[in-house]
Amino acid sequence: MNYYIITGTSRGVGKALAESLLEQETNFVIGVSRNCTLTHPRYRHQPLDFSDIAGVEHNLHKVFLPFEDAQRLVLVNNAGVVGEIGYMGQSQNEHFEFVFDVNVIVPAMFMNLFLQSYQHKTNCEKMILNISSGAGKSPKDGWAAYCASKAALDMLSQTAQVEQEKLGTGVRIYSVAPGVIDTDMQEQIRGAHPGQFSSLQYFKDLKANGQLASPEAAAAKLVQLMENPALAKGVVCSVRDF
């Protein structure tokens, strides 16, 4: 059996990815999010609120079970938030804590326990996909916390891959920018105040011109990478590469 642990499965790319994987009888999905919107005999839901770090830490053991029959084990850190859009110096400090908790701290905790649990498991393919963003490489005004958090996720992935190579575990780690997708996050972005985000019209035009990828299309690209890791041009990559 192939086991996929996916965060943020209640909607968007996470839900589309889970639904796509469940089409194959050899796949089992463990979804981790606040709400459960999927029902399937090969789907198990673990409710967690990623803004509650203590709650996540106390319940992580419920996610990473032994999975003795695993032929493939994949962690997809998909859940993420853009947070409050606004300039530094005009934001609440709690905003930065929230964004980094959800986008960096929780994914790091998931990666850490995944590796503790499975890195030495033999006869099993092991992979971590962290869903990053082009914003981690290109600064955008109003997105300081989001851009910085995705840059941190990219470096976290690269460092972890170096470590796994030195340990010889065979774990493959990728930080993948999925492109601009038609999700609730994009709706939030389009609702930003123009004085706090100079690219607002660009994102409105993407929606108006039908240039946003569907969650299903983005999920299909992620499945491609899982099936053929050679498509990636490095640890930090983009779906545009394949």
Sequence and secondary structure as in RCSB ss.txt:
>XXXX:A:sequence
MNYYIITGTSRGVGKALAESLLEQETNFVIGVSRNCTLTHPRYRHQPLDFSDIAGVEHNLHKVFLPFEDAQRLVL
VNNAGVVGEIGYMGQSQNEHFEFVFDVNVIVPAMFMNLFLQSYQHKTNCEKMILNISSGAGKSPKDGWAAYCASK
AALDMLSQTAQVEQEKLGTGVRIYSVAPGVIDTDMQEQIRGAHPGQFSSLQYFKDLKANGQLASPEAAAAKLVQL
MENPALAKGVVCSVRDF
>XXXX:A:secstr
 EEEEEE TTSHHHHHHHHHHTTSTTEEEEEEESS     TTEEEEE  TT HHHHHHHGGGTS   TT SEEEE
EE          TTSS HHHHHHHHIIIIIHHHHHHHHHHHHHTT  SSEEEEEEE  GGGTS  TT HHHHHHH
HHHHHHHHHHHHHHHHHT   EEEEEE   B SHHHHHHHTS GGG TTHHHHHHHHHTT SB HHHHHHHHHHH
HH GGG SSSEEEGGG 
